Amino acid sequence: MSFTIKNALVATEDSYATVDVQIRDGKIAAIAPELEAVGTIVDGANKLLLPGFFNAHTHSSEMWQRGIMSVLPLELWLAELYDFAPLDTEQVYLSALGTAVETLLSGGTSVVDHLVLIPGLELETIATAVRAYREVGIRAFVAPLIQDESMTAGIPSGESAQTHEPYFRSTAATLELIAEAVRQFHRPDEGVEILVAPTGIQLCTDALFSGCIELSSRYNLCRHSHLLETKAQAKLAQEKYGCTAVEHLSRIGYLSDRTTLAHCVHLTDDDIAILARTGSTVVHNPLSNLRLGSGIAPILKYRQAGVNVTFGCDGASSNDSQDLLEAIKIGSILHNVTDLDYQHWITPRQSVEMASLGGAKGLNLGEQLGSLTVGKKADLVLYDLRNLSLLPRTDPIGLLVLGRPTNVVDSAWVNGKQIVAHGQVTTINVNNLRQELFNLSRWDTQRKSPTVAQIEAHYRQVMGLL
Amino acid sequence: MSFTIKNALVATEDSYATVDVQIRDGKIAAIAPELEAVGTIVDGANKLLLPGFFNAHTHSSEMWQRGIMSVLPLELWLAELYDFAPLDTEQVYLSALGTAVETLLSGGTSVVDHLVLIPGLELETIATAVRAYREVGIRAFVAPLIQDESMTAGIPSGESAQTHEPYFRSTAATLELIAEAVRQFHRPDEGVEILVAPTGIQLCTDALFSGCIELSSRYNLCRHSHLLETKAQAKLAQEKYGCTAVEHLSRIGYLSDRTTLAHCVHLTDDDIAILARTGSTVVHNPLSNLRLGSGIAPILKYRQAGVNVTFGCDGASSNDSQDLLEAIKIGSILHNVTDLDYQHWITPRQSVEMASLGGAKGLNLGEQLGSLTVGKKADLVLYDLRNLSLLPRTDPIGLLVLGRPTNVVDSAWVNGKQIVAHGQVTTINVNNLRQELFNLSRWDTQRKSPTVAQIEAHYRQVMGLL
């Protein structure tokens, strides 16, 4: 399957050029002005061609609760989230489709889904999400969210002695579940990977982390976790380990150049040096960090220390969208208020590189994806520069990153297969998806989380909120 | 002209109701279930009806430079902006149309345009913007941006003795210009108001402020200024007055219940008390404050002190969009990182009230606009809840404010006149606008600001950036 994009605008070192791009067998075969047209012709005139971005951290099924979650910090918000979590695979299917569509239509061609598993239907949940992503054709990194401690263990004890229910599934059974998911669904050549994804130090034992490291080595899997999203987690790490979470994860060998770590808000300078040394990747989720009041991740410090950084939307209940361009914009400009020296601020071209090559590197695919380079896989997005939100014509990348582009994705390809054309997803029927989302939901404002009611007093006390 | 919106969802105290809304003679005449249909029928089923929002601070002609401005703090950014500012009224016309369209399609029915005047064509600039807003039909508060000191006077002197060129137009001539604009264009009953709008303490003498106060009293005009946007301005106020800018403006009588103040990032607790006592309104421009690294305005403190707060996009060169829903979202969630106690955080319903009634109050129109109240003017927006970005159905206001709604404005009315229908602006041809913006611009990355080159060393020195 070959095609040629004619006369597209592409970024050069500090400007733009108009070129043709040949794609053969799913790969970029040539980039130059006035190439011979092979295969189908795609008109790239007045359009900007960029490598596809990575939505490098999300939880697809949170789409069902976007807009309705109370204004709460992570620990209480999670309690509310789980009280009302979706419990059937039809919902998992539709929210994976929705996540894929919103990601694609905002420039993403890859999604890392830290997938919440329905208890008792774990493999079915994974199978369903994989099916949805295959149908859409987006590149999917399915990271089944696992833990082996119960929810309440994620809140620091403070002065009080807290006991927690044991988690309902054993560590060994959880690891076996992931091994089975790998056997059934891990198909890197087909654009579907399974990741080991222990949720984070707040709810995982060392046994679970070690088992994940072992699976990661045995099957060559990437690793994905939350890390130090909140002040409460930083406190908890000290209670649990007597050192920072990063020091502990480094000691047990979890950090590596194929480990992506969502959030990374509360790290020390020493922690940052450890991330740099281990080649770990930070996934910045700015909207979620603001929505949940988690804090501002020190992204400028990461960049100065040479830590690889990319962007994620996070789950739609803490965002409450899957618009990757919005996450990139806010994740870029937010940090200008943390450093008076504007020479350290992120430029739009740097943002694009973080969102594309930064994501690819984190998933150990920096040689295969993330830039317009001959020989790399053709995960590409073509933006329509005649859209009102990208006018007047100024600097196209500046306006794409710093503006509020809407309806600007004209075409998108994954592995050389076109899955968006003329602004529409071509692989699934989005109108049917809308209708099903509508039919399976109802407007609501009156819900109350029983778990929040149980744990709020302890949370306020241990966090010094009186 | 009468019409009835049938079966629309509206917010009740803590839930929603489905009602009919009758509009007669530009005003809301009745709100209740199953009303008699008067005039044209508008189908409100599966749609949310809200009062129109206020884009309470922008500079329309900045649209010409959105996306291309360097990553710089305000003082240097302004130098670059003015080096490349548009110089003809055709550009002013098109960017006012563009600002109106983007504001309308993101829920705004009023715009406060702190309009940059073309030197020598001041009244023509104002006439052109007024004409554009009248054509679109958006409610327009045109605030001609005036000053009587030159650009370089806006940067603190520090230890060095700085001298500045005198401003090219006298204070008296500037005040006469505004008086003439009022006579020609101030037509509150027709939805067009002129505001007195000295840019701020950084570039205005007390004589200019006093003249504006006098015009404001004589013609019953609202007042609009920038206030303490940057740390540099806080420094400058101390150099100029030996006290804070708020103390000074209060002493000379500029603050009032019809004074709106853009930014308000660097205020002391005493300053906040003065804003509350004088009934002044803060216009929060979160995206611009992040983009320019100005800081995070202490919005939660304002709310706790009883200061009225509303939202603005600010000019499109520091945002770089005019999507009001984006400004409302970020302006709401940004503050969660400034206060650990989530009980102080802004809820989506509070955001809606700030964006509607908050804007109306600031413009001394709280009795006439800003809420769905019988007897108020019909500035209304109907949102389509079947749009993918507002699905699944959860809490419509939560999802509108915290999500990333795109293409969701189905209809909008100003003074009872419909100006958006079926998602399209009906009063002007937006495709022609796009074509003209395209034709009058070109892609560019290579510009360099000579003024930035001149003043950067002094700026870095006085701000302690070495």
Contacts between the chains, C-beta under 8 A, distances in Angstrom:
chain1	res1	chain2	res2	distance
A	9	B	443	7.1
A	14	B	445	6.5
A	14	B	446	8.0
A	15	B	445	5.0
A	15	B	446	6.6
A	16	B	443	6.2
A	16	B	445	6.8
A	63	B	392	6.9
A	64	B	392	5.8
A	64	B	394	7.8
A	65	B	394	6.5
A	66	B	392	7.9
A	66	B	394	6.3
A	66	B	399	6.1
A	66	B	402	7.6
A	66	B	403	6.1
A	67	B	390	7.8
A	67	B	394	4.1
A	67	B	395	5.1
A	67	B	396	7.3
A	67	B	398	3.8
A	67	B	399	2.9
A	67	B	400	7.7
A	67	B	402	6.2
A	67	B	403	5.9
A	68	B	394	3.7
A	68	B	395	4.3
A	68	B	398	5.5
A	68	B	399	7.7
A	69	B	398	7.7
A	71	B	336	7.6
A	71	B	342	6.1
A	71	B	345	4.7
A	71	B	346	7.6
A	71	B	347	5.5
A	72	B	342	5.5
A	73	B	340	7.7
A	73	B	342	5.4
A	76	B	342	7.6
A	98	B	388	7.1
A	98	B	391	7.7
A	101	B	388	7.1
A	102	B	388	7.3
A	102	B	389	7.5
A	231	B	340	7.5
A	287	B	333	7.2
A	289	B	337	7.2
A	290	B	330	7.6
A	290	B	333	4.2
A	290	B	334	5.6
A	290	B	336	5.9
A	290	B	337	6.1
A	291	B	333	4.8
A	291	B	336	6.7
A	291	B	402	6.7
A	292	B	336	7.0
A	293	B	336	3.4
A	293	B	337	5.6
A	293	B	339	7.6
A	293	B	340	7.1
A	293	B	342	6.1
A	293	B	345	6.7
A	294	B	337	7.3
A	295	B	337	5.3
A	296	B	337	5.8
A	316	B	403	7.9
A	319	B	402	7.5
A	319	B	403	7.8
A	320	B	398	7.3
A	320	B	399	6.3
A	320	B	402	4.3
A	320	B	403	4.6
A	321	B	389	6.8
A	321	B	403	4.7
A	321	B	404	3.5
A	323	B	404	4.0
A	323	B	406	7.8
A	326	B	326	7.4
A	326	B	404	5.2
A	330	B	290	7.5
A	330	B	330	6.5
A	333	B	287	7.2
A	333	B	290	4.2
A	333	B	291	4.8
A	334	B	290	5.6
A	336	B	71	7.7
A	336	B	290	5.8
A	336	B	291	6.7
A	336	B	292	7.0
A	336	B	293	3.4
A	337	B	289	7.3
A	337	B	290	6.1
A	337	B	293	5.7
A	337	B	294	7.3
A	337	B	295	5.3
A	337	B	296	5.8
A	339	B	293	7.6
A	340	B	73	7.7
A	340	B	231	7.5
A	340	B	293	7.1
A	340	B	463	6.5
A	340	B	464	7.7
A	340	B	465	6.4
A	341	B	465	5.1
A	342	B	71	6.1
A	342	B	72	5.5
A	342	B	73	5.4
A	342	B	76	7.6
A	342	B	293	6.1
A	345	B	71	4.7
A	345	B	293	6.7
A	346	B	71	7.5
A	347	B	71	5.4
A	385	B	443	7.9
A	386	B	434	6.5
A	386	B	438	6.1
A	387	B	434	7.8
A	388	B	98	7.1
A	388	B	101	7.1
A	388	B	102	7.4
A	388	B	430	6.8
A	388	B	433	7.4
A	388	B	434	5.3
A	388	B	437	7.6
A	389	B	102	7.5
A	389	B	321	6.8
A	390	B	67	7.8
A	391	B	98	7.6
A	391	B	434	6.0
A	391	B	437	4.1
A	391	B	438	5.9
A	391	B	441	7.1
A	392	B	63	6.9
A	392	B	64	5.8
A	392	B	66	7.9
A	392	B	437	4.4
A	392	B	438	7.1
A	392	B	440	6.6
A	392	B	441	3.5
A	393	B	437	7.8
A	393	B	438	6.4
A	393	B	441	4.0
A	393	B	442	5.6
A	393	B	443	4.9
A	393	B	444	7.8
A	394	B	64	7.8
A	394	B	65	6.5
A	394	B	66	6.3
A	394	B	67	4.1
A	394	B	68	3.7
A	394	B	441	6.8
A	394	B	443	7.2
A	394	B	444	6.4
A	395	B	67	5.1
A	395	B	68	4.3
A	395	B	443	7.1
A	395	B	444	6.4
A	395	B	445	5.1
A	396	B	67	7.3
A	396	B	443	6.1
A	398	B	67	3.8
A	398	B	68	5.5
A	398	B	69	7.7
A	398	B	320	7.3
A	399	B	66	6.1
A	399	B	67	2.9
A	399	B	68	7.7
A	399	B	320	6.3
A	400	B	67	7.7
A	402	B	66	7.6
A	402	B	67	6.2
A	402	B	291	6.7
A	402	B	319	7.5
A	402	B	320	4.3
A	403	B	66	6.2
A	403	B	67	5.9
A	403	B	316	8.0
A	403	B	319	7.8
A	403	B	320	4.6
A	403	B	321	4.7
A	404	B	321	3.5
A	404	B	323	4.0
A	404	B	326	5.1
A	406	B	323	7.8
A	406	B	406	4.5
A	406	B	407	6.9
A	407	B	406	6.9
A	407	B	407	7.0
A	430	B	388	6.8
A	433	B	388	7.4
A	434	B	386	6.5
A	434	B	387	7.8
A	434	B	388	5.3
A	434	B	391	6.0
A	437	B	388	7.6
A	437	B	391	4.2
A	437	B	392	4.4
A	437	B	393	7.8
A	438	B	386	6.1
A	438	B	391	5.9
A	438	B	392	7.1
A	438	B	393	6.4
A	440	B	392	6.6
A	441	B	391	7.1
A	441	B	392	3.5
A	441	B	393	4.0
A	441	B	394	6.8
A	442	B	393	5.6
A	443	B	9	7.1
A	443	B	16	6.2
A	443	B	385	7.8
A	443	B	393	4.9
A	443	B	394	7.2
A	443	B	395	7.1
A	443	B	396	6.1
A	444	B	393	7.8
A	444	B	394	6.4
A	444	B	395	6.4
A	445	B	14	6.5
A	445	B	15	5.0
A	445	B	16	6.8
A	445	B	395	5.1
A	446	B	14	8.0
A	446	B	15	6.6
A	463	B	340	6.5
A	464	B	340	7.7
A	465	B	340	6.4
A	465	B	341	5.1
